[in-house]
Amino acid sequence: MGVSHSAHYYVAQAVRDGADLAQLHCIVTGASSGIGLETARALAEGGAHVVMACRNVSKAKKCIEAMHGQGDFKNNLSVMQVDLESFASVKTFATEFLATGKPLNLLVCNAGYFMMTHETTADGYEKTFQTCHLSHYLLFRLLQDKLVASAPSRVVMVASTVYRTAPSDWDWPDAAKGQLGFGSASIAGFPAYGRAKLANIHMAQYIAETLGPKGVRAFAVHPGGVDTSIYPWWTKPLMKTILLSPGQGAAPTMLCAISKQAAAGDATEAPYYEAGASGYTAPALTSLTKFAANKDNMRRLAQESETIIKAYL
């Protein structure tokens, strides 16, 4: 559909450019379906070693079993359990991964959550915000020393153009103190999702600013409109006719994860790539809104996120 590339396009491009993907050790969250599954598969087919970080281990293993293709790429895929609705689960995952002694060259924060109704996690935070941002922030913080030790390394945040719907006057400290967007019953659906995706972009900026000089590059991407399980079941008939395939949706992630092109700029800046408003064109470097580009706002979010997750560090 359209002229967008697939994830495999960027694998082939990286190999042509001389990349040895067999040297990469990666973690992809939410890798048992949709964009995450296609990202994990494309990396593995290129030779990278990939940990599929999933809530449902059995489902992820069945996905691997069902894969068809050339070579023994399935041996490059392994599954570890993590539930991003639980800070304790994220802590357990990170501890178990670090215990393997493996390097970490790529962290893809792909898992997401979207519901029209308001829900909170057992930790007491709005579920969309914890799943998309807070738990990924905790995961990054627990693994950041490994990312630095494994440098050059990269972090890719799967955001969304929906970040543009987040209110430009939303102040992170006041939001955290008042539970706005974290626990308020008035926040759900696209307002919650837009704020969570804005937080993904700010997290990429924070990683680039703090760890870019240490060899850790960070990126944020909008995958386009993709036919994945994030949409309600009753929208599926329509969605399948107008949306991209997960393989096409994984293309911006793969561009930032392994391409020479994406890593050519200033390491202290976090490039934002969009695959067009609907994803029907190849990923392109895209300017952020003035509010999303505000580094002071980004630093305030990092401070509040640090306060929230500090008990698990």
Secondary structure per residue as TSV (DSSP state, phi and psi in degrees):
chain	resnum	aa	ss	phi	psi
A	1	M	-	360.0	131.5
A	2	G	T	67.7	-160.0
A	3	V	T	-114.2	14.6
A	4	S	-	-68.2	150.1
A	5	H	-	-83.9	170.9
A	6	S	-	-104.5	170.2
A	7	A	H	-59.4	-37.2
A	8	H	H	-66.5	-26.7
A	9	Y	H	-58.7	-42.9
A	10	Y	H	-78.1	-24.7
A	11	V	H	-65.2	-49.3
A	12	A	H	-61.2	-39.8
A	13	Q	H	-64.3	-43.1
A	14	A	H	-63.1	-40.6
A	15	V	H	-65.0	-41.7
A	16	R	H	-61.7	-32.5
A	17	D	T	-81.2	1.5
A	18	G	T	96.7	7.7
A	19	A	-	-70.7	139.0
A	20	D	-	-105.6	89.9
A	21	L	G	-67.8	-17.9
A	22	A	G	-65.5	-14.7
A	23	Q	G	-88.3	-5.2
A	24	L	-	-91.1	135.3
A	25	H	E	-116.5	125.4
A	26	C	E	-130.2	154.6
A	27	I	E	-125.0	131.0
A	28	V	E	-125.5	118.1
A	29	T	E	-82.7	151.3
A	30	G	T	63.1	42.2
A	31	A	T	-97.7	16.2
A	32	S	T	-97.1	3.4
A	33	S	S	-164.0	166.6
A	34	G	H	55.7	-137.9
A	35	I	H	-61.9	-40.9
A	36	G	H	-62.4	-42.5
A	37	L	H	-63.4	-44.9
A	38	E	H	-66.6	-35.0
A	39	T	H	-64.5	-46.8
A	40	A	H	-61.5	-44.2
A	41	R	H	-64.6	-46.3
A	42	A	H	-61.5	-42.0
A	43	L	H	-61.6	-44.9
A	44	A	H	-65.3	-40.6
A	45	E	H	-65.4	-26.9
A	46	G	T	-80.2	-8.2
A	47	G	T	111.6	-7.7
A	48	A	-	-73.0	154.6
A	49	H	E	-95.6	123.1
A	50	V	E	-125.5	126.9
A	51	V	E	-94.6	118.7
A	52	M	E	-86.7	106.6
A	53	A	E	-91.0	105.0
A	54	C	E	-134.8	153.0
A	55	R	S	-72.9	-40.2
A	56	N	-	-104.6	96.3
A	57	V	H	-64.8	-42.3
A	58	S	H	-60.5	-43.5
A	59	K	H	-62.0	-43.5
A	60	A	H	-63.4	-41.6
A	61	K	H	-65.5	-36.4
A	62	K	H	-66.7	-34.8
A	63	C	H	-62.2	-41.6
A	64	I	H	-64.5	-45.0
A	65	E	H	-60.0	-33.7
A	66	A	H	-81.4	-8.6
A	67	M	-	-71.0	141.4
A	68	H	-	-125.0	145.1
A	69	G	-	165.3	175.7
A	70	Q	S	-83.5	149.7
A	71	G	S	80.9	-176.6
A	72	D	S	-103.6	37.6
A	73	F	G	-58.9	-24.7
A	74	K	G	-60.7	-27.6
A	75	N	G	-68.5	-14.9
A	76	N	G	-86.7	-3.8
A	77	L	E	-108.5	132.7
A	78	S	E	-135.1	161.6
A	79	V	E	-123.9	135.0
A	80	M	E	-131.5	145.3
A	81	Q	E	-85.5	134.8
A	82	V	-	-154.0	136.0
A	83	D	-	-114.3	109.1
A	84	L	T	-73.3	-1.3
A	85	E	T	-86.9	2.2
A	86	S	-	-136.1	118.9
A	87	F	H	-61.6	-37.5
A	88	A	H	-62.8	-38.2
A	89	S	H	-66.5	-40.2
A	90	V	H	-62.0	-43.0
A	91	K	H	-60.7	-44.3
A	92	T	H	-63.1	-44.6
A	93	F	H	-58.4	-50.4
A	94	A	H	-61.3	-41.2
A	95	T	H	-62.0	-44.1
A	96	E	H	-69.2	-37.4
A	97	F	H	-65.7	-46.4
A	98	L	H	-61.8	-31.1
A	99	A	H	-66.7	-19.9
A	100	T	T	-72.3	-21.3
A	101	G	T	77.4	4.1
A	102	K	-	-74.2	150.3
A	103	P	-	-71.9	171.2
A	104	L	-	-137.8	104.5
A	105	N	-	-97.7	-17.8
A	106	L	E	-150.3	124.8
A	107	L	E	-117.9	116.1
A	108	V	E	-106.4	109.5
A	109	C	E	-89.2	86.6
A	110	N	-	-103.1	-33.6
A	111	A	-	-57.9	139.6
A	112	G	-	-141.5	175.7
A	113	Y	-	-153.5	139.0
A	114	F	-	-148.9	127.9
A	115	M	-	-144.6	147.9
A	116	M	S	-78.3	-18.0
A	117	T	S	-99.4	156.6
A	118	H	-	-81.7	130.7
A	119	E	-	-140.8	148.9
A	120	T	B	-120.1	156.2
A	121	T	-	-86.0	172.8
A	122	A	T	-63.7	-22.5
A	123	D	T	-79.4	-8.7
A	124	G	S	95.3	12.1
A	125	Y	S	-112.9	153.0
A	126	E	B	-54.3	131.9
A	127	K	H	-64.3	-39.7
A	128	T	H	-62.2	-43.8
A	129	F	H	-68.7	-40.1
A	130	Q	I	-69.1	-45.0
A	131	T	I	-64.8	-46.9
A	132	C	I	-77.7	-37.6
A	133	H	I	-117.3	-62.5
A	134	L	I	-57.6	-44.8
A	135	S	H	-70.3	-33.8
A	136	H	H	-68.6	-36.3
A	137	Y	H	-63.6	-43.8
A	138	L	H	-61.7	-44.2
A	139	L	H	-58.9	-46.0
A	140	F	H	-59.5	-46.7
A	141	R	H	-62.2	-37.9
A	142	L	H	-71.0	-25.0
A	143	L	H	-108.2	1.7
A	144	Q	H	-64.8	-35.8
A	145	D	H	-64.2	-36.4
A	146	K	H	-68.8	-38.0
A	147	L	H	-62.3	-42.5
A	148	V	H	-66.7	-43.7
A	149	A	H	-65.0	-25.3
A	150	S	T	-96.2	2.6
A	151	A	-	-55.0	146.3
A	152	P	S	-73.4	134.9
A	153	S	E	-138.8	167.9
A	154	R	E	-139.3	151.6
A	155	V	E	-125.2	128.6
A	156	V	E	-117.5	122.0
A	157	M	E	-99.6	120.4
A	158	V	E	-84.8	101.0
A	159	A	-	-99.4	-145.0
A	160	S	-	-169.7	150.2
A	161	T	G	-64.3	-13.1
A	162	V	G	-63.1	-14.8
A	163	Y	G	-55.1	-25.2
A	164	R	G	-66.1	-16.9
A	165	T	G	-84.9	-10.1
A	166	A	S	-65.3	139.0
A	167	P	-	-65.1	134.8
A	168	S	T	-72.2	-13.0
A	169	D	T	-103.5	15.5
A	170	W	-	-79.1	120.2
A	171	D	-	-103.3	122.3
A	172	W	H	-59.9	-46.8
A	173	P	H	-61.1	-45.3
A	174	D	H	-64.4	-36.1
A	175	A	H	-64.3	-44.2
A	176	A	H	-65.5	-44.2
A	177	K	H	-66.5	-36.4
A	178	G	H	-94.2	2.1
A	179	Q	T	66.6	12.6
A	180	L	T	-66.4	120.1
A	181	G	T	84.6	-15.2
A	182	F	T	-103.2	-38.3
A	183	G	T	-139.0	-8.9
A	184	S	-	-68.5	133.6
A	185	A	T	-67.7	-11.8
A	186	S	T	-83.7	-7.9
A	187	I	-	-105.4	121.1
A	188	A	-	-163.6	174.8
A	189	G	H	58.8	-139.5
A	190	F	H	-63.7	-35.6
A	191	P	H	-58.0	-44.1
A	192	A	H	-67.5	-41.8
A	193	Y	H	-67.2	-41.9
A	194	G	H	-61.5	-41.3
A	195	R	H	-68.3	-38.1
A	196	A	H	-66.0	-38.8
A	197	K	H	-73.1	-33.2
A	198	L	H	-62.5	-40.6
A	199	A	H	-62.8	-36.5
A	200	N	H	-59.5	-42.4
A	201	I	H	-66.6	-43.9
A	202	H	H	-63.1	-35.8
A	203	M	H	-64.8	-40.7
A	204	A	H	-61.2	-42.2
A	205	Q	H	-62.0	-41.9
A	206	Y	H	-63.9	-43.4
A	207	I	H	-63.3	-43.3
A	208	A	H	-62.8	-44.4
A	209	E	H	-64.9	-41.2
A	210	T	H	-88.6	-34.7
A	211	L	H	-114.2	-6.9
A	212	G	G	-53.6	-45.6
A	213	P	G	-64.5	-14.7
A	214	K	G	-101.0	9.2
A	215	G	T	95.5	10.5
A	216	V	E	-108.4	112.2
A	217	R	E	-92.9	148.3
A	218	A	E	-132.0	147.0
A	219	F	E	-141.2	155.9
A	220	A	E	-126.8	143.7
A	221	V	E	-136.4	150.2
A	222	H	E	-110.0	117.2
A	223	P	-	-77.7	-9.6
A	224	G	-	94.4	-178.6
A	225	G	S	-80.6	112.0
A	226	V	B	-122.0	140.3
A	227	D	-	-77.2	91.3
A	228	T	S	-131.8	175.9
A	229	S	T	-73.5	-2.6
A	230	I	T	-69.6	-21.6
A	231	Y	S	-86.2	147.0
A	232	P	-	-58.6	149.4
A	233	W	G	-57.9	-34.1
A	234	W	G	-74.0	-8.0
A	235	T	G	-94.8	-6.6
A	236	K	H	-56.2	-47.2
A	237	P	H	-54.8	-43.2
A	238	L	H	-71.7	-44.2
A	239	M	H	-59.3	-37.8
A	240	K	H	-67.2	-19.3
A	241	T	H	-90.4	-18.7
A	242	I	H	-120.6	-10.7
A	243	L	S	-102.2	163.5
A	244	L	B	-74.4	160.7
A	245	S	-	-76.6	157.8
A	246	P	H	-57.1	-34.0
A	247	G	H	-63.3	-38.3
A	248	Q	H	-71.3	-37.9
A	249	G	H	-65.4	-26.0
A	250	A	T	-80.4	-8.8
A	251	A	H	-59.5	-48.4
A	252	P	H	-59.9	-37.8
A	253	T	H	-60.8	-46.2
A	254	M	H	-67.2	-37.5
A	255	L	H	-55.4	-47.9
A	256	C	H	-76.4	-26.6
A	257	A	H	-75.2	-35.6
A	258	I	H	-135.5	-9.0
A	259	S	-	-80.7	149.6
A	260	K	T	-69.9	-33.7
A	261	Q	T	-57.6	-46.5
A	262	A	G	-68.7	-28.5
A	263	A	G	-94.1	18.0
A	264	A	G	-85.9	-16.6
A	265	G	S	-94.4	-162.7
A	266	D	-	-67.3	122.7
A	267	A	T	-68.7	-17.1
A	268	T	T	-87.7	0.1
A	269	E	S	-111.4	148.1
A	270	A	-	-107.2	102.1
A	271	P	-	-62.0	146.5
A	272	Y	E	-118.3	119.9
A	273	Y	E	-110.2	131.8
A	274	E	E	-118.2	142.1
A	275	A	-	-93.3	46.0
A	276	G	-	76.9	163.2
A	277	A	S	-57.8	-34.7
A	278	S	S	-112.7	-4.2
A	279	G	S	90.9	14.4
A	280	Y	-	-93.9	9.5
A	281	T	S	-127.7	160.7
A	282	A	-	-60.3	148.6
A	283	P	-	-55.5	137.5
A	284	A	E	-136.5	145.1
A	285	L	E	-61.6	127.1
A	286	T	-	-129.6	138.9
A	287	S	-	-72.5	142.6
A	288	L	-	-85.0	162.2
A	289	T	-	-65.3	160.1
A	290	K	T	-57.5	-38.9
A	291	F	T	-67.8	-43.7
A	292	A	T	-67.9	-26.5
A	293	A	T	-84.1	-0.9
A	294	N	-	-74.7	107.9
A	295	K	H	-69.9	-28.9
A	296	D	H	-64.2	-41.1
A	297	N	H	-63.5	-40.6
A	298	M	H	-60.2	-44.4
A	299	R	H	-68.2	-34.9
A	300	R	H	-65.1	-40.3
A	301	L	H	-61.6	-43.5
A	302	A	H	-61.1	-41.5
A	303	Q	H	-63.0	-44.4
A	304	E	H	-68.4	-38.9
A	305	S	H	-63.8	-39.5
A	306	E	H	-61.9	-40.8
A	307	T	H	-63.8	-41.5
A	308	I	H	-66.1	-41.8
A	309	I	H	-99.3	2.1
A	310	K	G	-58.1	-29.3
A	311	A	G	-67.4	-16.0
A	312	Y	G	-104.8	2.6
A	313	L	-	-83.9	360.0
